[in-house]
Amino acid sequence: MPYRYHFYPESKFGGFTDIDGTITFYTRVNALLESSFVILDVGCGRGSYTEDKISVRKNLRIFKGKVKKVIGMDVDHTAAKNPFITDFFLIKNNKWVINDNSIDLVICDNVLEHVAKPDLFFTQLNRVVKPGGYICIRTPNACSYIALFSKLIPNKYHSKVTDVVQDGRKEEDIFPAYYRCNTVRKIKSWLNLYNYEHSVYGYEAEPSYLSFCKMAYWIGVLHQRFAPGFLKPVIFAFGRKK
């Protein structure tokens, strides 16, 4: 992408920028892993990252073979085809078919924005995590320009807009978004409620959503470099159950 090479010249060497959000998030997740871990990937999807041409980024997202077991859960039954999980469970009526205190690390990557009932979600999340276990969340920030724009568009049109701003994003990977728990304050409050040690903060990678226009991309770069933390497009949350 010519825009990216101009503003982030390091991406010419390896294909990713120094602020790649996926690499940053999953590098920290990998740093927490132990070979004995049972991982739960909530909203695991079909494993579309197998199509990622950047091997270092793709490999960071693959946990199968690094840990004892990778359990996938999703509301979409086609996620059972994900090649990077060892077991799959379908989420029905907000219920998780996972034993209490059985999970060492939970990944919720771009899932929280689709949760209609955060109270039920965090109750289930806390129930399955072992004492000393980890929660790793990446989700859009409801206070960011991306989420504010998204909320102005009816859900039925999201796939059409996403097709323009995110080249390669498939319609079957797009789900209704609610943004009912997508601020730093709200995520902190839920983790505090269940007595988690945590770090929750805003993060901003390169403005890939604005790649459709050079001027828009340039404005996005300015936002990435100078916007305050509470306006960053993405929230990273890492918690450890006490």
C-alpha atoms as a printed R data frame, in Angstrom:
    type eleno elety resid chain resno       x       y      z
1   ATOM     1    CA   MET     A     1   0.000   0.000  0.000
2   ATOM     2    CA   PRO     A     2   1.716   3.234 -1.178
3   ATOM     3    CA   TYR     A     3   0.156   5.347  1.616
4   ATOM     4    CA   ARG     A     4   1.523   3.077  4.313
5   ATOM     5    CA   TYR     A     5   5.005   2.961  2.803
6   ATOM     6    CA   HIS     A     6   5.123   6.766  2.803
7   ATOM     7    CA   PHE     A     7   4.050   7.256  6.413
8   ATOM     8    CA   TYR     A     8   5.441   3.992  7.812
9   ATOM     9    CA   PRO     A     9   8.529   3.213  5.687
10  ATOM    10    CA   GLU     A    10   9.567   0.340  7.980
11  ATOM    11    CA   SER     A    11   6.659  -1.658  6.545
12  ATOM    12    CA   LYS     A    12   8.681  -2.132  3.354
13  ATOM    13    CA   PHE     A    13  10.734  -4.627  5.336
14  ATOM    14    CA   GLY     A    14   8.502  -7.504  6.384
15  ATOM    15    CA   GLY     A    15   5.162  -6.002  5.386
16  ATOM    16    CA   PHE     A    16   4.100  -4.657  8.798
17  ATOM    17    CA   THR     A    17   4.503  -1.411 10.695
18  ATOM    18    CA   ASP     A    18   6.088  -0.916 14.104
19  ATOM    19    CA   ILE     A    19   2.617  -0.178 15.470
20  ATOM    20    CA   ASP     A    20   0.777  -3.141 13.941
21  ATOM    21    CA   GLY     A    21  -2.061  -3.731 16.421
22  ATOM    22    CA   THR     A    22  -2.364  -7.463 15.830
23  ATOM    23    CA   ILE     A    23   1.353  -8.049 16.351
24  ATOM    24    CA   THR     A    24   1.377  -5.865 19.470
25  ATOM    25    CA   PHE     A    25  -1.649  -7.573 21.013
26  ATOM    26    CA   TYR     A    26  -0.660 -11.147 20.234
27  ATOM    27    CA   THR     A    27   2.967 -10.644 21.218
28  ATOM    28    CA   ARG     A    28   1.760  -9.889 24.739
29  ATOM    29    CA   VAL     A    29  -0.637 -12.844 24.679
30  ATOM    30    CA   ASN     A    30   2.200 -15.159 23.617
31  ATOM    31    CA   ALA     A    31   4.353 -13.813 26.457
32  ATOM    32    CA   LEU     A    32   1.784 -15.183 28.936
33  ATOM    33    CA   LEU     A    33   1.622 -18.706 27.511
34  ATOM    34    CA   GLU     A    34   2.774 -21.898 29.170
35  ATOM    35    CA   SER     A    35   2.813 -25.271 27.427
36  ATOM    36    CA   SER     A    36   0.331 -26.672 29.985
37  ATOM    37    CA   PHE     A    37  -2.309 -24.009 29.261
38  ATOM    38    CA   VAL     A    38  -5.854 -24.600 28.087
39  ATOM    39    CA   ILE     A    39  -6.849 -21.594 25.967
40  ATOM    40    CA   LEU     A    40 -10.383 -20.471 25.200
41  ATOM    41    CA   ASP     A    41 -10.827 -18.380 22.056
42  ATOM    42    CA   VAL     A    42 -14.210 -16.680 22.379
43  ATOM    43    CA   GLY     A    43 -15.490 -15.713 18.940
44  ATOM    44    CA   CYS     A    44 -12.820 -17.835 17.294
45  ATOM    45    CA   GLY     A    45 -14.278 -17.477 13.810
46  ATOM    46    CA   ARG     A    46 -13.272 -19.622 10.861
47  ATOM    47    CA   GLY     A    47  -9.572 -18.870 11.276
48  ATOM    48    CA   SER     A    48  -9.494 -16.403  8.397
49  ATOM    49    CA   TYR     A    49  -6.024 -15.273  9.459
50  ATOM    50    CA   THR     A    50  -4.696 -18.365  7.708
51  ATOM    51    CA   GLU     A    51  -4.911 -16.107  4.628
52  ATOM    52    CA   ASP     A    52  -2.602 -13.513  6.207
53  ATOM    53    CA   LYS     A    53   0.454 -13.138  3.958
54  ATOM    54    CA   ILE     A    54   2.542 -11.748  6.827
55  ATOM    55    CA   SER     A    55   3.803 -14.990  8.360
56  ATOM    56    CA   VAL     A    56   5.136 -13.459 11.583
57  ATOM    57    CA   ARG     A    57   1.709 -11.962 12.319
58  ATOM    58    CA   LYS     A    58  -0.173 -15.107 11.364
59  ATOM    59    CA   ASN     A    59   2.046 -17.341 13.515
60  ATOM    60    CA   LEU     A    60   1.495 -15.145 16.566
61  ATOM    61    CA   ARG     A    61  -2.241 -15.879 16.282
62  ATOM    62    CA   ILE     A    62  -1.823 -19.650 16.095
63  ATOM    63    CA   PHE     A    63  -1.698 -21.353 19.510
64  ATOM    64    CA   LYS     A    64  -2.330 -24.929 18.472
65  ATOM    65    CA   GLY     A    65   0.881 -26.831 19.167
66  ATOM    66    CA   LYS     A    66   2.120 -24.212 21.643
67  ATOM    67    CA   VAL     A    67  -0.245 -25.174 24.465
68  ATOM    68    CA   LYS     A    68  -2.115 -28.229 25.749
69  ATOM    69    CA   LYS     A    69  -5.467 -27.371 24.174
70  ATOM    70    CA   VAL     A    70  -7.173 -24.563 22.244
71  ATOM    71    CA   ILE     A    71 -10.949 -24.452 22.653
72  ATOM    72    CA   GLY     A    72 -12.932 -22.342 20.217
73  ATOM    73    CA   MET     A    73 -16.394 -20.871 20.817
74  ATOM    74    CA   ASP     A    74 -18.597 -18.868 18.497
75  ATOM    75    CA   VAL     A    75 -22.227 -18.028 17.759
76  ATOM    76    CA   ASP     A    76 -21.590 -19.134 14.170
77  ATOM    77    CA   HIS     A    77 -21.475 -22.898 13.615
78  ATOM    78    CA   THR     A    78 -19.118 -22.489 10.620
79  ATOM    79    CA   ALA     A    79 -16.382 -21.565 13.122
80  ATOM    80    CA   ALA     A    80 -16.117 -25.294 13.828
81  ATOM    81    CA   LYS     A    81 -14.029 -25.415 10.642
82  ATOM    82    CA   ASN     A    82 -11.293 -23.297 12.238
83  ATOM    83    CA   PRO     A    83  -8.100 -25.363 11.691
84  ATOM    84    CA   PHE     A    84  -6.325 -23.848 14.693
85  ATOM    85    CA   ILE     A    85  -8.591 -25.138 17.479
86  ATOM    86    CA   THR     A    86  -8.753 -28.586 19.040
87  ATOM    87    CA   ASP     A    87 -12.360 -28.424 20.317
88  ATOM    88    CA   PHE     A    88 -15.353 -26.305 19.338
89  ATOM    89    CA   PHE     A    89 -18.497 -25.282 21.213
90  ATOM    90    CA   LEU     A    90 -21.405 -23.288 19.850
91  ATOM    91    CA   ILE     A    91 -22.618 -20.378 21.994
92  ATOM    92    CA   LYS     A    92 -26.396 -20.587 22.477
93  ATOM    93    CA   ASN     A    93 -28.523 -18.158 24.487
94  ATOM    94    CA   ASN     A    94 -25.399 -16.524 25.960
95  ATOM    95    CA   LYS     A    95 -24.430 -19.842 27.628
96  ATOM    96    CA   TRP     A    96 -20.935 -21.301 27.454
97  ATOM    97    CA   VAL     A    97 -20.584 -25.077 27.627
98  ATOM    98    CA   ILE     A    98 -17.285 -24.826 29.508
99  ATOM    99    CA   ASN     A    99 -16.525 -26.144 32.996
100 ATOM   100    CA   ASP     A   100 -15.968 -23.756 35.899
101 ATOM   101    CA   ASN     A   101 -12.356 -22.752 36.638
102 ATOM   102    CA   SER     A   102 -11.041 -24.758 33.680
103 ATOM   103    CA   ILE     A   103  -9.377 -22.148 31.466
104 ATOM   104    CA   ASP     A   104  -5.874 -20.717 31.852
105 ATOM   105    CA   LEU     A   105  -6.213 -17.937 29.284
106 ATOM   106    CA   VAL     A   106  -9.172 -16.444 27.407
107 ATOM   107    CA   ILE     A   107  -8.840 -14.493 24.184
108 ATOM   108    CA   CYS     A   108 -11.640 -12.129 23.137
109 ATOM   109    CA   ASP     A   109 -10.443 -10.494 19.939
110 ATOM   110    CA   ASN     A   110 -12.925  -8.080 18.359
111 ATOM   111    CA   VAL     A   111 -15.811  -9.737 20.187
112 ATOM   112    CA   LEU     A   112 -16.912  -7.376 22.963
113 ATOM   113    CA   GLU     A   113 -18.451  -4.893 20.538
114 ATOM   114    CA   HIS     A   114 -20.883  -7.637 19.438
115 ATOM   115    CA   VAL     A   115 -22.027  -8.485 22.971
116 ATOM   116    CA   ALA     A   116 -25.612  -7.388 23.615
117 ATOM   117    CA   LYS     A   117 -25.577  -8.338 27.327
118 ATOM   118    CA   PRO     A   118 -22.204  -7.507 28.934
119 ATOM   119    CA   ASP     A   119 -23.381  -8.672 32.370
120 ATOM   120    CA   LEU     A   120 -23.956 -12.211 31.106
121 ATOM   121    CA   PHE     A   121 -20.740 -12.143 29.098
122 ATOM   122    CA   PHE     A   122 -18.490 -11.169 32.002
123 ATOM   123    CA   THR     A   123 -20.291 -13.563 34.340
124 ATOM   124    CA   GLN     A   124 -19.489 -16.448 31.991
125 ATOM   125    CA   LEU     A   125 -15.969 -15.156 31.423
126 ATOM   126    CA   ASN     A   126 -15.207 -15.048 35.133
127 ATOM   127    CA   ARG     A   127 -16.820 -18.420 35.734
128 ATOM   128    CA   VAL     A   128 -14.568 -20.364 33.356
129 ATOM   129    CA   VAL     A   129 -11.221 -18.715 34.179
130 ATOM   130    CA   LYS     A   130  -9.026 -20.411 36.771
131 ATOM   131    CA   PRO     A   131  -7.692 -18.428 39.735
132 ATOM   132    CA   GLY     A   132  -4.460 -16.966 38.399
133 ATOM   133    CA   GLY     A   133  -5.748 -17.248 34.828
134 ATOM   134    CA   TYR     A   134  -5.682 -14.501 32.225
135 ATOM   135    CA   ILE     A   135  -8.190 -12.544 30.146
136 ATOM   136    CA   CYS     A   136  -6.930 -10.868 26.961
137 ATOM   137    CA   ILE     A   137  -9.325  -8.492 25.193
138 ATOM   138    CA   ARG     A   138  -8.988  -6.409 22.048
139 ATOM   139    CA   THR     A   139 -12.034  -4.420 21.005
140 ATOM   140    CA   PRO     A   140 -12.996  -1.141 19.264
141 ATOM   141    CA   ASN     A   141 -13.303   1.920 21.468
142 ATOM   142    CA   ALA     A   142 -16.849   3.321 21.479
143 ATOM   143    CA   CYS     A   143 -15.384   6.829 21.863
144 ATOM   144    CA   SER     A   144 -13.305   6.608 18.685
145 ATOM   145    CA   TYR     A   145 -14.125   8.042 15.271
146 ATOM   146    CA   ILE     A   146 -14.404   4.509 13.804
147 ATOM   147    CA   ALA     A   147 -17.023   3.348 16.313
148 ATOM   148    CA   LEU     A   148 -18.951   6.624 16.168
149 ATOM   149    CA   PHE     A   149 -19.145   6.333 12.391
150 ATOM   150    CA   SER     A   150 -20.115   2.662 12.668
151 ATOM   151    CA   LYS     A   151 -22.980   3.444 15.045
152 ATOM   152    CA   LEU     A   152 -24.426   5.913 12.533
153 ATOM   153    CA   ILE     A   153 -24.777   3.116  9.969
154 ATOM   154    CA   PRO     A   154 -27.554   0.525 10.398
155 ATOM   155    CA   ASN     A   155 -26.199  -2.980 10.977
156 ATOM   156    CA   LYS     A   156 -27.698  -4.248  7.715
157 ATOM   157    CA   TYR     A   157 -25.374  -1.912  5.764
158 ATOM   158    CA   HIS     A   158 -22.173  -2.703  7.681
159 ATOM   159    CA   SER     A   159 -20.999  -5.348  5.221
160 ATOM   160    CA   LYS     A   160 -21.284  -2.926  2.274
161 ATOM   161    CA   VAL     A   161 -19.329  -0.188  4.056
162 ATOM   162    CA   THR     A   162 -16.736  -2.623  5.395
163 ATOM   163    CA   ASP     A   163 -16.165  -3.925  1.876
164 ATOM   164    CA   VAL     A   164 -15.028  -0.405  0.934
165 ATOM   165    CA   VAL     A   165 -12.851   0.423  3.950
166 ATOM   166    CA   GLN     A   166 -11.455  -3.056  4.657
167 ATOM   167    CA   ASP     A   167 -10.283  -4.814  1.542
168 ATOM   168    CA   GLY     A   168 -10.577  -8.581  1.889
169 ATOM   169    CA   ARG     A   169 -13.043  -8.611  4.816
170 ATOM   170    CA   LYS     A   170 -15.724 -11.192  4.009
171 ATOM   171    CA   GLU     A   171 -19.423 -10.596  4.601
172 ATOM   172    CA   GLU     A   172 -19.777 -13.794  6.659
173 ATOM   173    CA   ASP     A   173 -17.264 -12.377  9.152
174 ATOM   174    CA   ILE     A   174 -19.384  -9.303  9.906
175 ATOM   175    CA   PHE     A   175 -21.855  -9.401 12.812
176 ATOM   176    CA   PRO     A   176 -24.170  -6.839 14.468
177 ATOM   177    CA   ALA     A   177 -22.323  -4.390 16.719
178 ATOM   178    CA   TYR     A   178 -23.726  -2.874 19.938
179 ATOM   179    CA   TYR     A   179 -20.772  -1.203 21.737
180 ATOM   180    CA   ARG     A   180 -22.402  -1.611 25.155
181 ATOM   181    CA   CYS     A   181 -19.179  -2.134 27.074
182 ATOM   182    CA   ASN     A   182 -16.587  -0.545 24.826
183 ATOM   183    CA   THR     A   183 -14.864   2.101 26.882
184 ATOM   184    CA   VAL     A   184 -11.809   1.867 29.081
185 ATOM   185    CA   ARG     A   185 -13.903   2.851 32.096
186 ATOM   186    CA   LYS     A   186 -16.562   0.195 31.548
187 ATOM   187    CA   ILE     A   187 -14.100  -2.630 30.952
188 ATOM   188    CA   LYS     A   188 -12.150  -1.631 34.054
189 ATOM   189    CA   SER     A   189 -15.362  -1.618 36.084
190 ATOM   190    CA   TRP     A   190 -16.208  -5.194 35.084
191 ATOM   191    CA   LEU     A   191 -12.703  -6.447 35.806
192 ATOM   192    CA   ASN     A   192 -12.758  -4.650 39.164
193 ATOM   193    CA   LEU     A   193 -16.123  -6.214 39.983
194 ATOM   194    CA   TYR     A   194 -14.642  -9.694 39.613
195 ATOM   195    CA   ASN     A   195 -11.400  -8.771 41.382
196 ATOM   196    CA   TYR     A   196  -8.960  -8.915 38.476
197 ATOM   197    CA   GLU     A   197  -5.546  -7.310 38.419
198 ATOM   198    CA   HIS     A   198  -5.604  -5.497 35.100
199 ATOM   199    CA   SER     A   199  -4.227  -3.063 32.560
200 ATOM   200    CA   VAL     A   200  -6.775  -1.461 30.235
201 ATOM   201    CA   TYR     A   201  -5.742   1.214 27.740
202 ATOM   202    CA   GLY     A   202  -6.325   2.746 24.315
203 ATOM   203    CA   TYR     A   203  -4.189   1.747 21.354
204 ATOM   204    CA   GLU     A   204  -3.948   2.965 17.779
205 ATOM   205    CA   ALA     A   205  -2.319   1.172 14.877
206 ATOM   206    CA   GLU     A   206  -1.925   2.512 11.348
207 ATOM   207    CA   PRO     A   207  -5.271   3.821  9.978
208 ATOM   208    CA   SER     A   208  -6.038   0.880  7.676
209 ATOM   209    CA   TYR     A   209  -9.768   1.721  7.679
210 ATOM   210    CA   LEU     A   210  -8.934   4.943  5.820
211 ATOM   211    CA   SER     A   211  -6.854   3.391  3.039
212 ATOM   212    CA   PHE     A   212  -9.548   4.169  0.459
213 ATOM   213    CA   CYS     A   213  -8.336   7.796  0.199
214 ATOM   214    CA   LYS     A   214  -4.903   9.400  0.597
215 ATOM   215    CA   MET     A   215  -6.270  12.483  2.367
216 ATOM   216    CA   ALA     A   216  -8.330  10.367  4.771
217 ATOM   217    CA   TYR     A   217  -5.309   8.183  5.465
218 ATOM   218    CA   TRP     A   218  -3.150  11.249  6.194
219 ATOM   219    CA   ILE     A   219  -5.742  12.567  8.666
220 ATOM   220    CA   GLY     A   220  -5.770   9.110 10.251
221 ATOM   221    CA   VAL     A   221  -1.990   9.206 10.637
222 ATOM   222    CA   LEU     A   222  -2.253  12.561 12.430
223 ATOM   223    CA   HIS     A   223  -4.904  11.104 14.724
224 ATOM   224    CA   GLN     A   224  -2.737   8.044 15.404
225 ATOM   225    CA   ARG     A   225   0.206  10.202 16.404
226 ATOM   226    CA   PHE     A   226  -1.479  12.943 18.405
227 ATOM   227    CA   ALA     A   227  -4.914  11.859 19.697
228 ATOM   228    CA   PRO     A   228  -5.275  11.344 23.477
229 ATOM   229    CA   GLY     A   229  -5.558   7.799 24.800
230 ATOM   230    CA   PHE     A   230  -9.311   7.867 25.481
231 ATOM   231    CA   LEU     A   231  -9.955   8.520 21.770
232 ATOM   232    CA   LYS     A   232  -7.730   5.739 20.432
233 ATOM   233    CA   PRO     A   233  -9.712   3.438 18.105
234 ATOM   234    CA   VAL     A   234  -8.877   0.215 19.937
235 ATOM   235    CA   ILE     A   235  -8.878  -0.893 23.575
236 ATOM   236    CA   PHE     A   236  -6.449  -3.492 24.869
237 ATOM   237    CA   ALA     A   237  -7.357  -5.130 28.180
238 ATOM   238    CA   PHE     A   238  -5.258  -7.687 30.018
239 ATOM   239    CA   GLY     A   239  -6.457  -9.101 33.328
240 ATOM   240    CA   ARG     A   240  -5.343 -11.767 35.801
241 ATOM   241    CA   LYS     A   241  -7.827 -13.413 38.163
242 ATOM   242    CA   LYS     A   242  -6.773 -13.064 41.782
